[in-house]
Amino acid sequence: MNTNVHLTPEQKRGIAVTVAVMVLFMIAVLAGFVNKMGQPRIITEAELRANGAIKLERPRILDQFDLIADSGGPYSTEQLAGQWTLIFFGFTHCPDVCPTTLATLNRFYETLDESTRKETNVLLVSVDPQRDKPEQLHEYVRYFNPEFAAVTGEFINLKRFANQLNVPFNKVPLEDGEYTVDHGSQVVLINPRGHYHGFFKAPLDPAKMKLTFRSIRATYNG
């Protein structure tokens, strides 16, 4: 028995069109799934807090400040605008908390996609201006990530800036005549308008920071 089926040109074209439509449909479904997977998950205020992120009910406008960038140039309030900025107060002689925090911030930063990283700054603010000169800060923060930056300045200006962000720090004398600096360990979040938006509590967790940061960015209305 001859089981060969002979299709007309019209039938062949019809089958080809059907297969093409099915393939395009499958591609569209897959693309939609991938796109949805890539979208940030919007979480509640309670979930933010449970994951270590506190968002202010109303972002706080910062007073004018004048600090010194690790490049040696001026660093002022206006330079916080245009990007999200994560600020950590620390110092280069810090034996544990500061290097641990900066290493964690680097791991968090590396989990972000390229476009998000381009819109995100990580800034170390020195609480030890006596020893932390711009060139030292420049080398120190870039050891953790070449994209990180730092600022220093006059002690009174640094103190005023820290007070605006509710970050305490105090110089503590040591028995050998040296000193250390006690300081808050939270990481402050500044929004693209240059306003104090919230903060991440210690201990930091890169995965939780990514979850909360993506949600905060997605719900920000500028």
N, C-alpha and C positions, 0 to 999 in steps of 0.2 A: 504494500500500500504506500502510495506517495504522500508523505506528510508535509512536504514543502508548501509554505503559504506564500503566495505572490501578492505583494502589496502594491497598490497603485502609487504613483508619485504624490497624489493628494493625501493618501493615508500616511505615507512616510513623513510628509511635512506636518501633518496633524500630530503624529506621535512625537516628532522632534519638538514642536511647540509646547506640547503637554509636559515633556520632560524638562524643557527649559524653564517653564513656569514653576514647576515643582522645585527645581534647583534654586531659583531665585527666591521662592518663598522660604525655603529652608535657610538660605543665607540671611534673609531679612530677620527671621526668627532668632537665628544665632547671634546676629549683630545686635538685636534688641536685648538679648539676654546678657551679652558681654557688656553693653552700655549700662544696663541696669546694675550689673555687678560692680561696675566702676564708679557708680554714683555714691556719694557719701550717705551714710545712714544718719537720719535726723533723730537725735535722741532728746529726751526730756531734761528739764533742769535737774530733776532728782537723779537721773542717770549720769548727767555730767558730774554732779557732786560725788556720786558713788565711784566714779572713775577718776577722781582727783582734780577735776577742773571746776573752777568757780567763775561764773560769768556775772559781771555786775548788772544790776537791774537797769542802770543807765550809765553808759560809758562816761568817764570823767575827762573833761578837758584839762590838759596840763598847762601850768604856767610856763612862761618863757624860761629856758635854761641855757646856759652857755658852758659847754664842756670842751674837751680836747680829744679829737679822734686819734686812733693809733697811728695814723699817717702824719700826725703833728699839726693838722689843720683844725679849724673850728668845727664843733659839732653842736647844733642847736635844735630847738623844738621842731622846726620845719623839716628836718631831715628824717623824722620819724614817719612823715606822711608818704603815702603812695604804696606802701607794702605792709604786710603783717610783720611785727617784730616781737621776738621772744627775748626778754631781758633777764639776765641773771647777774646779781651783785656778788662779787667775789674778789680774789686777789691772787697774785702769782705765787706768793709764799704760803698759800693755804695748803696744808698737808694732805687733806682727804676729801672734804665735801666738794671743793671747787673742781678738782680734776675728775672726780666721779661724776659730778653733774654735767660737766662739759662733754665727757665721753658719752653719757646718756643722751644728751642733746644731739650729738653727732649721729648716734644710732637712730634716733627719731627722725632727724633731718634726712638721712639716707633712705628711710622708708617712703618718703614722699615722692610723688611723680615729678618729672622734670619741670612741668609748668608750675606746679605748686611751689617747688623749691625756688624758682625764679621770683616768686612773690612773697618769699619768707626770709626774713633776716634773723640771725642770732647774734645778740650783742651782749658782751661782758662789760659791766660797769664796775670799775675798780673802787674798792672801799679802802684802799691803801695808797693814796696818791703820793705819799712820801717816798715809797720804794718803787711803785709802778709807773715808770716813765713810758711814753708812747711807744718807743722802739721795743721795750721789753714786752709790753702788752701785745704788740703786733706779732712778735715771734711766738708768744705763749698761746694765743687763741688759735693761730693758724697751725699749730702742732696738732690740734684736735680736728680742725677742718679748715681748708684754705679759704672757704667762703665766710667764715665767722669773722666778726669785727669786735673792737673794744674801744672804750673811752675812759678817760680819766679827767682830772681837773682840780680846781681848788677845793679843799676839803668842805668848805661851807656850801659850795655849789652842788657838790655830790650829795651832801646831807639833805639839802633842800629837795633835790630831785628824788632821793630815796623816800623822803617823807611823803611826797605826793603819791608814791606807789605803795605806801604802807610797808616798806621794807626797812627794818631797824638794823643798825650796825654801830658797834662801839669798839674803840681801841682798848685792848686789855694788856697791861704791863705784865712781863714775865720776870721770874726771879733773877735771870741772868742779865737783866738790863735791856733785853730785847722786848718785843711786843708781838701780839697777834691781834686779829680783828674778829670779833664775833659778829655774825650777820645772818639775816633771814635767808632761808634756803629755797623759797618759792621762786618760780619762774613767771615773770609778769608778761601778759599778752597785750600788745598795743595794736589797735586796728589801723586800717589804711588811712584813716583821717588823723592819725597821730594821737588818738585818745586812749586812755587806760580802759581796756575792755574786760579784763579778768586776769586770772592767774592759775597756774598749775601747782598743786601742793606736792611737797616731798613726802615720801620717796617717789621719784619719777619712774614711770614705766613707759618705754617707747611705744608699745602697742596701744596702751590706753590714751597716751597723748595724741597719737595719730587719729584714733576714733573720735575723741572730743574736739580736736582742732578742726578736723574735716567737717564735723557737724556745726561748729561755731561759724566757720567760714561760709558754709552753705546757707545759714540763716541770717547772715549779716546783710543788712539792707542799705548800708552806706549812709 
